[in-house]
């Protein structure tokens, strides 16, 4: 009997909490509906900017 083992659950939870926190932050800063939509989209991709800045800081 095969059993699926999924690893990385805690990392997914950290990403989810970061997503929710970023969405709350960006949407609360929005002055209009469309800046709120743009803020939500930024919340979806915040890890990209985080990794980019970290690598740039490390000189990689």
Backbone as JSON Lines, residues from 0, in Angstrom:
{"i":0,"aa":"X","n":[0.85,-1.18,0.0],"ca":[0.0,0.0,0.0],"c":[0.89,1.24,0.0]}
{"i":1,"aa":"X","n":[0.76,2.09,-1.01],"ca":[1.57,3.3,-1.14],"c":[0.98,4.42,-0.29]}
{"i":2,"aa":"X","n":[1.88,5.18,0.26],"ca":[1.45,6.31,1.07],"c":[2.15,7.57,0.57]}
{"i":3,"aa":"X","n":[1.39,8.62,0.34],"ca":[1.98,9.88,-0.08],"c":[2.48,10.63,1.14]}
{"i":4,"aa":"X","n":[3.72,11.08,1.05],"ca":[4.32,11.85,2.13],"c":[4.62,13.24,1.58]}
{"i":5,"aa":"X","n":[4.04,14.23,2.21],"ca":[4.26,15.61,1.79],"c":[5.15,16.3,2.81]}
{"i":6,"aa":"X","n":[6.22,16.85,2.32],"ca":[7.13,17.58,3.2],"c":[7.04,19.07,2.85]}
{"i":7,"aa":"X","n":[7.32,19.89,3.82],"ca":[7.29,21.32,3.56],"c":[6.03,21.98,4.07]}
{"i":8,"aa":"X","n":[5.26,21.3,4.87],"ca":[4.03,21.88,5.42],"c":[4.27,23.14,6.22]}
{"i":9,"aa":"X","n":[5.29,23.14,7.12],"ca":[5.54,24.37,7.88],"c":[5.93,25.55,7.0]}
{"i":10,"aa":"X","n":[6.68,25.3,5.93],"ca":[7.06,26.39,5.04],"c":[5.83,26.96,4.34]}
{"i":11,"aa":"X","n":[4.9,26.11,3.99],"ca":[3.66,26.58,3.39],"c":[2.85,27.44,4.34]}
{"i":12,"aa":"X","n":[2.88,27.07,5.61],"ca":[2.16,27.86,6.61],"c":[2.81,29.22,6.81]}
{"i":13,"aa":"X","n":[4.14,29.25,6.81],"ca":[4.85,30.53,6.93],"c":[4.53,31.41,5.73]}
{"i":14,"aa":"X","n":[4.53,30.84,4.52],"ca":[4.19,31.62,3.33],"c":[2.76,32.13,3.43]}
{"i":15,"aa":"X","n":[1.84,31.28,3.87],"ca":[0.45,31.69,3.97],"c":[0.28,32.84,4.97]}
{"i":16,"aa":"X","n":[0.94,32.74,6.12],"ca":[0.84,33.82,7.1],"c":[1.47,35.1,6.58]}
{"i":17,"aa":"X","n":[2.57,34.97,5.85],"ca":[3.18,36.14,5.22],"c":[2.27,36.75,4.18]}
{"i":18,"aa":"X","n":[1.59,35.92,3.42],"ca":[0.64,36.39,2.41],"c":[-0.5,37.16,3.06]}
{"i":19,"aa":"X","n":[-1.06,36.6,4.11],"ca":[-2.17,37.27,4.8],"c":[-1.71,38.59,5.4]}
{"i":20,"aa":"X","n":[-0.55,38.58,6.06],"ca":[-0.03,39.8,6.66],"c":[0.26,40.87,5.62]}
{"i":21,"aa":"X","n":[0.87,40.47,4.51],"ca":[1.18,41.43,3.44],"c":[-0.1,41.97,2.82]}
{"i":22,"aa":"X","n":[-1.1,41.1,2.63],"ca":[-2.37,41.55,2.05],"c":[-3.04,42.57,2.98]}
{"i":23,"aa":"X","n":[-3.05,42.28,4.27],"ca":[-3.65,43.22,5.21],"c":[-2.91,44.55,5.18]}
{"i":24,"aa":"X","n":[-1.59,44.5,5.17],"ca":[-0.8,45.73,5.15],"c":[-1.06,46.54,3.88]}
{"i":25,"aa":"X","n":[-0.9,45.9,2.71],"ca":[-1.04,46.63,1.45],"c":[-2.47,47.14,1.24]}
{"i":26,"aa":"X","n":[-3.45,46.35,1.59],"ca":[-4.84,46.79,1.4],"c":[-5.19,47.92,2.37]}
{"i":27,"aa":"X","n":[-4.66,47.86,3.6],"ca":[-4.95,48.94,4.55],"c":[-4.31,50.26,4.12]}
{"i":28,"aa":"X","n":[-3.23,50.21,3.33],"ca":[-2.58,51.41,2.84],"c":[-3.24,51.97,1.57]}
{"i":29,"aa":"X","n":[-4.16,51.22,0.99],"ca":[-4.76,51.62,-0.28],"c":[-5.78,52.73,-0.08]}
{"i":30,"aa":"X","n":[-5.75,53.7,-1.0],"ca":[-6.69,54.82,-0.95],"c":[-7.91,54.56,-1.83]}
{"i":31,"aa":"X","n":[-7.76,53.74,-2.87],"ca":[-8.87,53.45,-3.77],"c":[-9.01,51.94,-3.95]}
{"i":32,"aa":"X","n":[-10.07,51.55,-4.59],"ca":[-10.31,50.12,-4.84],"c":[-9.18,49.51,-5.65]}
{"i":33,"aa":"X","n":[-8.76,50.2,-6.72],"ca":[-7.76,49.61,-7.61],"c":[-6.39,49.55,-6.97]}
{"i":34,"aa":"X","n":[-6.06,50.49,-6.1],"ca":[-4.79,50.36,-5.38],"c":[-4.87,49.2,-4.38]}
{"i":35,"aa":"X","n":[-6.08,48.91,-3.89],"ca":[-6.26,47.73,-3.04],"c":[-6.06,46.45,-3.82]}
{"i":36,"aa":"X","n":[-6.58,46.4,-5.04],"ca":[-6.38,45.23,-5.91],"c":[-4.89,45.07,-6.22]}
{"i":37,"aa":"X","n":[-4.22,46.18,-6.54],"ca":[-2.79,46.13,-6.81],"c":[-2.03,45.69,-5.56]}
{"i":38,"aa":"X","n":[-2.46,46.14,-4.4],"ca":[-1.84,45.72,-3.14],"c":[-1.98,44.24,-2.91]}
{"i":39,"aa":"X","n":[-3.13,43.68,-3.23],"ca":[-3.33,42.23,-3.08],"c":[-2.41,41.47,-4.03]}
{"i":40,"aa":"X","n":[-2.25,41.96,-5.25],"ca":[-1.35,41.32,-6.2],"c":[0.1,41.41,-5.71]}
{"i":41,"aa":"X","n":[0.47,42.54,-5.12],"ca":[1.81,42.66,-4.54],"c":[1.98,41.68,-3.39]}
{"i":42,"aa":"X","n":[0.94,41.44,-2.63],"ca":[1.02,40.5,-1.51],"c":[1.26,39.08,-2.01]}
{"i":43,"aa":"X","n":[0.78,38.76,-3.2],"ca":[1.0,37.42,-3.74],"c":[2.45,37.17,-4.11]}
{"i":44,"aa":"X","n":[3.17,38.22,-4.5],"ca":[4.53,38.03,-5.01],"c":[5.6,38.63,-4.09]}
{"i":45,"aa":"X","n":[5.28,38.96,-2.85],"ca":[6.26,39.57,-1.96],"c":[7.5,38.71,-1.75]}
{"i":46,"aa":"X","n":[7.42,37.37,-1.76],"ca":[8.66,36.6,-1.57],"c":[9.68,36.82,-2.7]}
{"i":47,"aa":"X","n":[9.21,37.11,-3.89],"ca":[10.12,37.36,-5.01],"c":[11.0,38.55,-4.7]}
{"i":48,"aa":"X","n":[10.4,39.63,-4.23],"ca":[11.16,40.83,-3.91],"c":[12.07,40.6,-2.7]}
{"i":49,"aa":"X","n":[11.63,39.84,-1.74],"ca":[12.43,39.53,-0.56],"c":[13.7,38.77,-0.94]}
{"i":50,"aa":"X","n":[13.56,37.74,-1.74],"ca":[14.72,36.94,-2.17],"c":[15.64,37.76,-3.06]}
{"i":51,"aa":"X","n":[15.07,38.56,-3.95],"ca":[15.89,39.41,-4.82],"c":[16.75,40.36,-4.01]}
{"i":52,"aa":"X","n":[16.14,41.03,-3.04],"ca":[16.89,41.99,-2.22],"c":[17.92,41.27,-1.34]}
{"i":53,"aa":"X","n":[17.59,40.09,-0.84],"ca":[18.54,39.33,-0.02],"c":[19.75,38.91,-0.85]}
{"i":54,"aa":"X","n":[19.52,38.44,-2.05],"ca":[20.64,38.04,-2.91],"c":[21.47,39.23,-3.34]}
{"i":55,"aa":"X","n":[20.81,40.36,-3.6],"ca":[21.54,41.57,-3.95],"c":[22.4,42.04,-2.77]}
{"i":56,"aa":"X","n":[21.86,41.95,-1.57],"ca":[22.61,42.34,-0.38],"c":[23.81,41.42,-0.15]}
{"i":57,"aa":"X","n":[23.65,40.14,-0.41],"ca":[24.72,39.18,-0.22],"c":[25.76,39.23,-1.35]}
{"i":58,"aa":"X","n":[25.44,39.92,-2.44],"ca":[26.37,40.05,-3.54],"c":[26.45,38.82,-4.42]}
{"i":59,"aa":"X","n":[25.41,38.05,-4.46],"ca":[25.39,36.81,-5.26],"c":[24.99,37.13,-6.69]}
